[in-house]
Amino acid sequence: MESGDSFVKYIHNGNANPTTEVQLSEADHLKAQFLSGLQHLQFQKLHLMAYVSDFQGFGDLLTDPQVMTSPYVLSSFHVHNG
C-alpha cells in the first residue's frame, strides 16, 4: 500500500454494480467495473453456489470481501467430500 492510497469502496453487499454513493476517480471506476464483471464471472464459474461481494480496499489491495452462499452448499460439500 502506498502512503497516499485512500480507502475505496468499489462494490457494496446490496448491489452488484459499482458504487454510486461517492464519486470515484476514473482509475477507481475502471477497477470497480472490472470487479463487477469478475463478480458475475465468479458466480457463474462456481455454478451459482457462492457469490463474492463487498469489494473494497487501498490501492491494489482488496480487503474484507464477503462470500455469500446458501446452507445447501455446505451439505453438498459434505456429501461430495465426506
C-alpha positions in Angstrom: 0.0 0.0 0.0 1.3 3.4 -1.0 1.3 6.1 1.7 -1.1 8.2 -0.4 -3.6 5.5 -1.1 -7.0 6.0 0.4 -9.8 3.5 1.2 -12.2 2.9 -1.7 -15.5 1.0 -1.6 -15.9 -0.4 -5.1 -19.0 -2.6 -4.7 -21.4 -2.9 -1.7 -23.1 -6.0 -0.5 -26.6 -5.0 -1.6 -25.8 -4.1 -5.2 -23.6 -5.8 -7.9 -23.0 -2.5 -9.6 -20.0 -0.2 -8.9 -20.8 2.2 -6.0 -22.5 5.4 -6.9 -22.5 6.8 -3.3 -19.2 8.6 -3.8 -17.5 10.0 -6.9 -14.8 7.5 -7.9 -11.7 8.6 -9.8 -11.5 7.4 -13.4 -9.0 4.7 -12.3 -11.1 3.6 -9.4 -14.2 3.5 -11.6 -12.4 1.2 -14.0 -11.4 -1.1 -11.1 -15.0 -1.1 -9.9 -16.3 -2.1 -13.4 -13.7 -4.8 -13.6 -14.6 -6.2 -10.2 -18.3 -6.1 -11.1 -17.6 -8.2 -14.1 -15.4 -10.5 -12.1 -18.1 -10.9 -9.5 -20.5 -12.1 -12.2 -17.9 -14.5 -13.7 -17.1 -16.0 -10.3 -20.8 -16.6 -9.6 -21.2 -18.4 -12.9 -18.0 -20.4 -12.6 -19.0 -21.5 -9.1 -22.3 -22.8 -10.6 -24.3 -20.2 -8.7 -23.2 -21.8 -5.4 -21.3 -18.8 -4.0 -21.3 -15.0 -4.5 -18.3 -12.7 -3.7 -19.2 -9.1 -3.0 -18.3 -6.0 -0.9 -15.1 -5.2 -2.8 -13.1 -2.5 -1.1 -9.5 -1.7 -0.3 -6.5 0.5 -0.6 -4.6 0.9 -3.9 -4.1 -2.6 -5.4 -5.0 -4.3 -2.1 -8.6 -5.7 -1.7 -9.7 -6.2 1.9 -12.5 -8.0 3.6 -14.8 -9.3 0.8 -18.0 -11.0 1.6 -18.6 -14.6 0.4 -22.2 -15.5 0.4 -23.7 -18.9 -0.1 -26.7 -21.0 0.9 -27.0 -23.7 3.6 -27.3 -26.3 0.8 -23.8 -25.7 -0.3 -22.3 -26.9 3.0 -24.5 -30.0 3.0 -23.5 -30.7 -0.7 -19.8 -30.2 0.2 -20.1 -32.9 3.0 -21.8 -35.3 0.6 -19.2 -35.0 -2.1 -16.1 -34.8 0.2 -17.2 -36.8 3.2 
